[in-house]
Every structure is written in C-alpha cells, then in structure tokens.
Amino acid sequence: MALIIAISAMVLLSYIAQEVSKDSTIEFVVNSQNVNRVKAYAAARSGLDLSLLRVKIYQMVQSQVGEALGEQAKSLEMIWSFPFMWPPPLPHDLTLVDQNMIQDKVKKAKMDGSYSAAIVDEGSKIDLNDLGSPSKAIQEATLLSLKQAFENKMLADSKFDQQMKEDKYLEVINNIADWVDLNTESLNGGAEANRYDNPQWPPNRWFRTIDEVRLVAGMTDRIYEYLRPLITIYGSKGINPNRASAEILLSLHPSITPVVVAEIVKRRTSESLGGEFKKAEDFWQFVNQVGANVSNDDQKKILISFNPVTSFRIKSVGSFANATREIEVVVMDFNKMIDTVSESVKKEKDADKKDNAEQKPNNPIAGDKKEPAKASAPITPGRPRIFYWSER
C-alpha cells in the first residue's frame, strides 16, 4: 500500500509539474511576442519619424533656395528620395576598417530592432477629389484622364477590353464623379440617388479614403484592382511626367502609346538624352516627336505640373526577432495645394473677363491692372501635416 501511494503521488506531482511548466512556457512565449511587437513598432516609428524629418528638411530648403537653384533644384530631392534602413547595409567595396567602425557604432546604438523606410511621390497620380474641384479645367482634365486610363489599356489588351465592357466602366467612372460633385443629377442620366439603396448616397463630398471608392455604384473588383495603383486623394493638381508611372502617362492622351511611354521613360532617366523635362512645351514637343499627336488645344486640357513634390507617401517597416510592424502615412503641403487650385480658378476667371471684354470692348473691366505676384505661404512650424495614417 505504501508503494502504491508513493507511485501515485509521484505520478500526480509529475503531472502537476508538467502542466505548470507548459503554462509557464506558453506565458513566456506570449509575453515575449508582445515585447517583440512593441520593439518592432518602436523601430517602425523611428523610421517614420526620421522620414518626416527628411520631408520637413526638403520643404524648408526648397522654400528657401529652390528658386535660386533653378534646374539644380532637382538635386534637393535626394533629401527624401533614397530609401533608408537601420542597421545600414555595408557596401561590398567598403574597407574592412570602415566596416568595423560602422558595426561598432551599430552595437553601441540603444535600438536593438531594425527598420526600412521609403518615401515616394504620392502627387503624380490621378486625384479623384479633383472631380469636385472648384476649377472646371481640373474637373474636366481628371475625368478625361480616368477614361483614357481604361481606353488605352483596352486597346492593347483584348481580354481586358471585354472585361471592362462587361463591367460598364464608363458608367462607373461617371458614378465616381457623381460621388464628389455638388449636384444631384447623374452624368449617366437621371438622379444620382437612384443608383443606391441608401437614400443618403452619394454624399456629394470628397472621398475620405481610397477604400471608399468600393462603395461607388457599379464598382467591381476588377475595376477597383486596376484603378487602385493609379488613383489617390492626395494629388498635386497636376501630373508630373518626370515621376508618373507608365500607366499614368498612358492616361494623358489617346495618341500616347506604350511605345511613346517607353521613349518618355528613357529620356527622363538619361542625362545624355536630355534628362528630365523642365517645362510643358519641352514635354509636348518631345512626345509629338516620338510618335504622339497631341494638338495645342488638347495640351491645354491636360494638367501637367513640374512643381516640387508636395505630397509624399511614407512606408516604414520595423522588425524585431520574428515580429514585424508597418506604418504608412501620407503627408501633404496643404498650402501649396490651395495655391495651385486658386491659381487655376483665377485663370478661368481672367479668361471669362477677356471673353466679355472682346464682346463688349467699350466697357472697361475692373481689375485690369497687373496684380503683384503673391508670395508663397511660409512653411508651417512643426512636423509635416499628416492626412492619412495606417498601422499593420
């Protein structure tokens, strides 16, 4: 009996010890993973904060000396354009002494996680909110670019052509415009609200997120997946041909084919061929020389811009052990955007005044005197203004 009791006690104690050990191991793993995620997030925040600093420095330097540098101002983009990571990668041609020095500094650093941060131009996309711009020229140019983005792709891909016709892409594009314009009449005919089950839709306001585009009447997964890399709601009120993707360049005009786009990309990336385009006349002249046929009237309807970058998308990925966290934000110079829209609206008003003056030459127009150039808005103190923040 004593032996049986002793064996039973040993079995019971072994079971209890095993359960306690298992619970302790699970608790340790869970808590360790939580710590790893916190450290990974801290690393991602470090990359983000450094990226915001780079954008701020670029904005300040561009505002102070950008105009004085002229064509050399493009070199200022090196402040933000190259990706950055920690620990820094060691080039193969680095001397052993330099490698040891860098590795020594990394060991002394207090941050034990790693991160990689990249900054890209968010403005050189089609801005859907421009469909509700107070400038009629910006509205029309944006709607034309959206339609052209589909039509050029459809000409090159018969399967895509059939799919988009099945999805009624033109109606969807008009429904996107109906979402942001202020009237209640649909571009497809009838009332806008007739296409929605919710009587409060469309809201006739700007899109607040890109994902909100999925709520547009008639939107399909195929249309959304094609549009997603081409569109933004943080645009610069004009496409910069020096930074726009091939798909965006195709959307500018029907005569701009993939062959023409290839020539544009080749030219802007090679200094020996002329390098980046400096002004609109230079761009359109080159485009027509390499096979396009963009008339002067069409050139006036297409909004292209060579202004400094004002809208940035920052993506910072932090990691520690087996945990990874990602932070993505969009920052934009809101004052510059307002100045661009105001300038476009002013040009339209001046054109209307000129037309009225030609019709009534005996009536003087108020405000004929040339107004002094408006000084650009000063850079706002503090970090760049964040319009979008996402964590994963």
C-alpha positions as CSV (number, residue, x, y, z in Angstrom):
1,M,0.0,0.0,0.0
2,A,2.8,2.4,0.8
3,L,4.5,1.7,-2.5
4,I,1.2,2.2,-4.4
5,I,0.6,5.5,-2.6
6,A,4.2,6.7,-3.3
7,I,3.9,5.8,-7.0
8,S,0.5,7.6,-7.2
9,A,1.9,10.7,-5.5
10,M,4.9,10.7,-7.9
11,V,2.6,10.5,-10.9
12,L,0.4,13.3,-9.6
13,L,3.4,15.5,-8.8
14,S,4.8,14.8,-12.3
15,Y,1.6,15.8,-13.9
16,I,1.3,19.0,-11.9
17,A,4.9,19.9,-12.7
18,Q,4.4,19.2,-16.4
19,E,1.3,21.4,-16.5
20,V,3.0,24.2,-14.6
21,S,6.0,24.0,-16.9
22,K,3.7,24.1,-20.0
23,D,1.7,27.1,-18.7
24,S,4.9,28.9,-17.9
25,T,6.3,28.3,-21.3
26,I,3.1,29.5,-23.1
27,E,3.0,32.6,-20.9
28,F,6.7,33.3,-21.6
29,V,6.2,32.9,-25.4
30,V,3.1,35.1,-25.4
31,N,4.8,37.9,-23.3
32,S,8.0,37.6,-25.3
33,Q,6.0,38.1,-28.6
34,N,4.2,41.1,-27.1
35,V,7.6,42.6,-26.2
36,N,8.9,41.8,-29.7
37,R,5.9,43.5,-31.3
38,V,6.4,46.6,-29.1
39,K,10.1,46.8,-30.1
40,A,9.1,46.3,-33.8
41,Y,6.6,49.1,-33.6
42,A,9.2,51.3,-31.9
43,A,11.6,50.6,-34.8
44,A,8.9,51.4,-37.3
45,R,8.1,54.7,-35.5
46,S,11.8,55.5,-35.6
47,G,11.9,55.1,-39.4
48,L,8.7,57.1,-39.7
49,D,10.0,60.0,-37.6
50,L,13.3,60.1,-39.5
51,S,11.3,60.2,-42.8
52,L,9.1,63.0,-41.6
53,L,12.3,64.9,-40.6
54,R,13.7,64.4,-44.1
55,V,10.4,65.6,-45.7
56,K,10.5,68.7,-43.4
57,I,14.1,69.5,-44.3
58,Y,13.3,69.2,-48.0
59,Q,10.3,71.5,-47.7
60,M,12.3,74.1,-45.8
61,V,15.3,74.0,-48.2
62,Q,13.1,74.0,-51.3
63,S,11.2,77.0,-49.9
64,Q,14.3,79.0,-49.1
65,V,16.7,78.2,-52.0
66,G,14.7,76.2,-54.5
67,E,14.0,79.0,-56.9
68,A,17.6,80.3,-56.7
69,L,19.0,76.9,-57.7
70,G,16.9,76.8,-60.9
71,E,17.5,73.5,-62.7
72,Q,19.8,72.3,-60.0
73,A,16.9,72.2,-57.5
74,K,16.2,68.7,-58.7
75,S,19.2,67.6,-56.6
76,L,17.3,68.6,-53.5
77,E,15.1,65.6,-53.9
78,M,17.9,63.4,-52.8
79,I,17.0,64.6,-49.3
80,W,13.9,62.3,-49.3
81,S,14.0,60.1,-52.4
82,F,16.5,57.4,-51.4
83,P,15.3,54.6,-49.0
84,F,16.9,54.4,-45.6
85,M,17.3,51.4,-43.3
86,W,18.8,50.5,-39.9
87,P,21.2,48.9,-39.4
88,P,22.8,50.5,-42.5
89,P,23.8,48.0,-45.2
90,L,27.5,47.7,-45.8
91,P,28.7,48.2,-49.4
92,H,30.9,45.4,-50.8
93,D,33.7,47.8,-51.7
94,L,33.9,49.3,-48.2
95,T,37.2,48.8,-46.5
96,L,37.5,46.5,-43.5
97,V,38.3,49.4,-41.2
98,D,35.2,51.3,-42.3
99,Q,33.0,48.2,-41.9
100,N,34.3,47.6,-38.3
101,M,33.7,51.2,-37.4
102,I,30.1,51.1,-38.7
103,Q,29.4,47.8,-36.9
104,D,30.9,49.2,-33.7
105,K,28.5,52.2,-33.9
106,V,25.6,49.8,-34.5
107,K,26.4,47.8,-31.4
108,K,26.6,50.9,-29.3
109,A,23.2,52.1,-30.5
110,K,20.3,51.7,-28.0
111,M,17.8,50.4,-30.6
112,D,18.0,46.7,-31.0
113,G,15.3,46.5,-33.7
114,S,15.7,47.2,-37.4
115,Y,13.6,49.2,-39.9
116,S,13.4,50.2,-43.5
117,A,11.7,53.4,-44.6
118,A,10.8,54.6,-48.1
119,I,9.3,57.8,-49.3
120,V,7.6,58.1,-52.7
121,D,5.8,60.9,-54.6
122,E,2.0,60.5,-54.0
123,G,1.0,63.5,-56.1
124,S,1.8,62.1,-59.5
125,K,-1.4,60.1,-59.7
126,I,-5.0,60.8,-60.7
127,D,-6.7,62.6,-57.8
128,L,-10.3,61.5,-57.6
129,N,-11.2,64.5,-55.4
130,D,-10.3,66.8,-58.4
131,L,-13.6,65.7,-59.9
132,G,-15.2,68.0,-57.4
133,S,-12.6,70.8,-57.7
134,P,-13.8,74.4,-57.9
135,S,-11.8,74.7,-61.1
136,K,-13.7,73.4,-64.1
137,A,-10.5,72.8,-66.0
138,I,-9.2,70.5,-63.3
139,Q,-12.5,68.6,-63.2
140,E,-12.6,68.0,-66.9
141,A,-8.9,67.0,-67.1
142,T,-9.4,64.5,-64.2
143,L,-12.4,62.9,-65.8
144,L,-10.6,62.7,-69.2
145,S,-7.6,61.0,-67.5
146,L,-9.7,58.4,-65.8
147,K,-11.4,57.4,-69.1
148,Q,-8.2,57.5,-71.0
149,A,-6.5,55.2,-68.4
150,F,-9.0,52.5,-69.4
151,E,-9.2,53.1,-73.1
152,N,-5.5,52.8,-73.8
153,K,-5.3,49.6,-71.8
154,M,-8.3,48.2,-73.6
155,L,-6.7,48.9,-77.0
156,A,-3.6,46.9,-76.0
157,D,-5.4,44.0,-74.3
158,S,-8.4,42.4,-75.9
159,K,-9.3,40.4,-72.8
160,F,-9.2,43.5,-70.6
161,D,-11.3,45.3,-73.2
162,Q,-14.0,42.6,-72.9
163,Q,-13.9,42.6,-69.1
164,M,-14.3,46.4,-68.8
165,K,-17.1,46.5,-71.3
166,E,-18.9,43.8,-69.2
167,D,-18.3,45.9,-66.1
168,K,-19.6,49.0,-67.8
169,Y,-16.5,51.0,-66.8
170,L,-17.8,54.3,-68.3
171,E,-20.8,54.3,-66.0
172,V,-18.6,53.5,-63.0
173,I,-16.3,56.5,-63.9
174,N,-19.3,58.8,-64.1
175,N,-20.6,57.4,-60.8
176,I,-17.2,58.3,-59.2
177,A,-17.6,61.8,-60.5
178,D,-21.2,61.9,-59.2
179,W,-19.9,60.9,-55.7
180,V,-17.9,64.2,-55.3
181,D,-19.8,66.7,-57.4
182,L,-22.3,69.0,-55.7
183,N,-25.3,68.5,-57.9
184,T,-27.8,65.6,-57.8
185,E,-28.0,64.9,-61.5
186,S,-26.0,61.9,-62.6
187,L,-23.7,62.0,-65.6
188,N,-25.3,58.8,-66.7
189,G,-28.7,60.4,-66.7
190,G,-31.4,60.7,-64.1
191,A,-30.9,61.3,-60.3
192,E,-27.7,60.1,-58.7
193,A,-29.6,58.6,-55.7
194,N,-31.5,56.2,-57.9
195,R,-28.3,54.0,-58.2
196,Y,-28.0,53.4,-54.4
197,D,-30.1,51.7,-51.8
198,N,-29.1,54.2,-49.2
199,P,-31.0,57.4,-49.8
200,Q,-28.1,59.5,-48.4
201,W,-25.8,58.3,-51.1
202,P,-23.9,59.6,-53.0
203,P,-22.8,62.1,-50.3
204,N,-21.6,64.7,-52.8
205,R,-18.3,65.3,-51.0
206,W,-14.7,64.4,-51.4
207,F,-13.5,60.8,-50.9
208,R,-12.1,60.5,-47.4
209,T,-10.2,57.2,-48.1
210,I,-9.3,55.3,-51.2
211,D,-11.3,52.3,-49.9
212,E,-14.4,54.4,-50.1
213,V,-14.2,54.1,-53.9
214,R,-15.5,50.5,-53.4
215,L,-18.9,52.0,-52.3
216,V,-19.4,53.7,-55.7
217,A,-22.4,52.3,-57.6
218,G,-21.4,49.6,-60.1
219,M,-17.8,49.3,-58.8
220,T,-16.4,45.8,-59.4
221,D,-13.3,44.1,-58.0
222,R,-11.7,44.2,-61.5
223,I,-12.2,47.9,-61.9
224,Y,-11.0,48.6,-58.4
225,E,-7.9,46.5,-58.7
226,Y,-7.0,48.2,-61.9
227,L,-7.7,51.7,-60.6
228,R,-6.0,51.3,-57.2
229,P,-2.4,52.0,-58.2
230,L,-3.4,54.8,-60.5
231,I,-5.5,56.9,-58.1
232,T,-5.1,59.0,-55.0
233,I,-7.0,61.5,-52.9
234,Y,-3.8,63.5,-52.1
235,G,-2.8,64.7,-55.5
236,S,-0.8,67.7,-56.6
237,K,-3.4,69.0,-59.0
238,G,-1.3,68.0,-62.0
239,I,0.6,65.0,-63.3
240,N,4.4,65.3,-63.2
241,P,5.7,63.4,-66.3
242,N,9.1,63.1,-64.7
243,R,7.7,60.9,-61.9
244,A,4.4,59.4,-63.2
245,S,4.2,55.7,-63.8
246,A,3.7,54.3,-67.3
247,E,0.0,53.7,-66.7
248,I,-0.5,57.3,-65.6
249,L,1.4,58.6,-68.7
250,L,-0.9,56.4,-70.9
251,S,-3.9,58.2,-69.4
252,L,-2.8,61.6,-70.6
253,H,-3.8,61.3,-74.3
254,P,-5.1,58.7,-76.8
255,S,-2.1,59.1,-79.0
256,I,0.4,58.4,-76.2
257,T,1.0,54.7,-76.8
258,P,3.3,52.2,-74.8
259,V,6.0,52.9,-77.4
260,V,5.8,56.7,-76.7
261,V,5.8,56.0,-72.9
262,A,8.9,53.9,-73.3
263,E,10.6,56.8,-75.0
264,I,9.5,59.2,-72.3
265,V,10.9,57.0,-69.5
266,K,14.1,56.5,-71.5
267,R,14.5,60.3,-71.9
268,R,13.8,61.3,-68.3
269,T,16.2,58.7,-66.9
270,S,19.1,59.5,-69.1
271,E,21.0,62.8,-68.9
272,S,22.7,62.1,-72.2
273,L,19.3,62.1,-73.9
274,G,18.2,65.3,-72.2
275,G,17.2,64.2,-68.8
276,E,14.0,65.2,-67.0
277,F,11.6,67.6,-68.7
278,K,11.8,71.2,-67.5
279,K,8.5,72.7,-68.8
280,A,5.3,71.7,-70.6
281,E,6.4,72.9,-74.0
282,D,9.5,70.7,-73.8
283,F,7.5,67.7,-72.8
284,W,4.8,68.0,-75.5
285,Q,7.4,68.7,-78.2
286,F,9.2,65.6,-77.3
287,V,6.0,63.5,-77.1
288,N,5.0,64.5,-80.6
289,Q,8.5,63.9,-82.0
290,V,8.4,60.2,-80.8
291,G,5.1,59.4,-82.3
292,A,2.2,61.0,-80.5
293,N,-0.1,63.6,-81.9
294,V,-1.3,66.0,-79.2
295,S,-2.7,69.2,-80.5
296,N,-2.3,72.6,-78.9
297,D,-5.9,72.5,-77.8
298,D,-5.5,69.1,-76.2
299,Q,-2.4,70.2,-74.4
300,K,-4.3,73.0,-72.7
301,K,-6.8,70.5,-71.4
302,I,-4.2,68.2,-69.9
303,L,-2.9,69.2,-66.5
304,I,0.8,68.5,-66.1
305,S,3.0,70.1,-63.4
306,F,6.7,70.5,-62.9
307,N,6.4,71.9,-59.4
308,P,8.4,70.5,-56.5
309,V,6.9,67.4,-54.8
310,T,4.3,68.4,-52.3
311,S,2.6,65.1,-51.4
312,F,4.5,62.1,-50.0
313,R,3.6,58.6,-49.0
314,I,5.9,57.2,-46.3
315,K,6.1,53.5,-45.5
316,S,8.2,52.3,-42.6
317,V,8.5,48.6,-41.7
318,G,10.1,47.7,-38.3
319,S,11.1,44.3,-37.2
320,F,12.5,42.6,-34.1
321,A,13.0,38.8,-33.7
322,N,10.1,37.3,-35.5
323,A,7.7,40.3,-35.1
324,T,7.0,42.9,-37.8
325,R,5.0,46.1,-37.7
326,E,4.3,48.5,-40.6
327,I,3.3,52.2,-40.5
328,E,2.1,54.0,-43.6
329,V,1.3,57.7,-43.7
330,V,0.6,60.4,-46.3
331,V,1.8,64.0,-45.8
332,M,0.9,66.9,-48.0
333,D,1.7,70.6,-48.2
334,F,-1.9,71.8,-48.0
335,N,-1.0,75.5,-48.6
336,K,0.7,74.6,-51.9
337,M,-2.4,72.7,-53.0
338,I,-4.7,75.6,-52.2
339,D,-2.4,78.0,-54.1
340,T,-2.5,75.7,-57.2
341,V,-6.3,75.5,-57.2
342,S,-6.6,79.2,-56.6
343,E,-4.3,79.9,-59.5
344,S,-6.4,77.7,-61.8
345,V,-9.6,79.3,-60.7
346,K,-8.1,82.8,-61.2
347,K,-7.0,81.9,-64.8
348,E,-10.5,80.7,-65.6
349,K,-12.0,84.0,-64.3
350,D,-9.5,86.0,-66.2
351,A,-10.3,84.1,-69.4
352,D,-14.0,84.8,-68.8
353,K,-13.3,88.5,-68.3
354,K,-11.2,88.6,-71.5
355,D,-14.1,87.0,-73.5
356,N,-16.5,89.5,-72.1
357,A,-14.1,92.3,-72.9
358,E,-13.9,91.1,-76.5
359,Q,-17.7,91.0,-76.7
360,K,-18.0,94.5,-75.1
361,P,-14.9,96.4,-76.0
362,N,-16.3,99.8,-74.9
363,N,-16.8,98.6,-71.3
364,P,-13.7,98.8,-69.2
365,I,-13.0,95.8,-67.0
366,A,-12.3,96.3,-63.3
367,G,-9.0,94.9,-62.2
368,D,-7.1,95.3,-65.5
369,K,-4.1,96.4,-63.5
370,K,-1.5,93.7,-63.1
371,E,-1.6,92.4,-59.6
372,P,1.7,91.8,-57.8
373,A,2.8,88.2,-57.6
374,K,1.5,86.5,-54.5
375,A,4.3,85.3,-52.2
376,S,4.2,81.6,-51.4
377,A,2.9,80.6,-48.0
378,P,5.6,80.2,-45.3
379,I,6.4,76.7,-44.2
380,T,4.3,75.7,-41.2
381,P,6.3,75.1,-38.0
382,G,6.4,71.5,-36.7
383,R,6.4,68.2,-38.4
384,P,4.7,67.9,-41.9
385,R,0.9,67.7,-41.9
386,I,-0.3,64.1,-41.8
387,F,-3.5,63.3,-43.7
388,Y,-3.5,59.5,-43.6
389,W,-2.2,57.1,-41.0
390,S,-2.3,53.3,-41.2
391,E,-0.7,50.6,-38.9
392,R,-0.4,46.9,-39.6
